[in-house]
Amino acid sequence: MIDKLYKNYYNSLLWYCRNLSSNNPSIAEDIVQETFIRALENAHILNELTEGQCRSWLYRTAKNIFIDKIRRIAKEPQPEFPLIGEDDLSEIIVKQLCNQLPGEERTLFWMRYIEGYSSAELGSIFDIPPSTVRSRLSSARKKMAKIYFEQRGKGG
């Protein structure tokens, strides 16, 4: 059964994972590989499912692996850099401020404003409503502004 799934879905699953990972072939291949490893580990379950159910299982598993990778990246300690520049929030300062946000807000902010995902796409990736994504992004922007003004010595 796993051989059949691999032959039928490898390419489309790879394409799906490249879209998830902002067209990063290395990350996409890692996700697909991990997905099929999990399929092998759960072959006893997949053998009892229809092909359509197996396809759904593969895509859901790939999405969950991607989300886990994003969460792991968000939890990694980010290096602290001193702020540079005297004027407004340049791209460098925004990235530095983003690194100081809590994990999920940092991930959402990064994916929305640096990588260009929409609120709807982020909602789909993290299984939360787009309105919740927008609310968390608003909170992240407020925190970044507060951090910025505190580091500039101007208070909150």
Secondary structure by P-SEA (a helix, b strand, c coil): caaaaaaccaaaaaaaaaaaacccaaaaaaaaaaaaaaaaaaaaaaaaccaaaaaaaaaaaaaaaaaaaaaaaaacbbbbbcccccccccaaaaaaaaaaccaaaaaaaaaaccccccaaaaaaaacccaaaaaaaaaaaaaaaaaaaaaaacccc
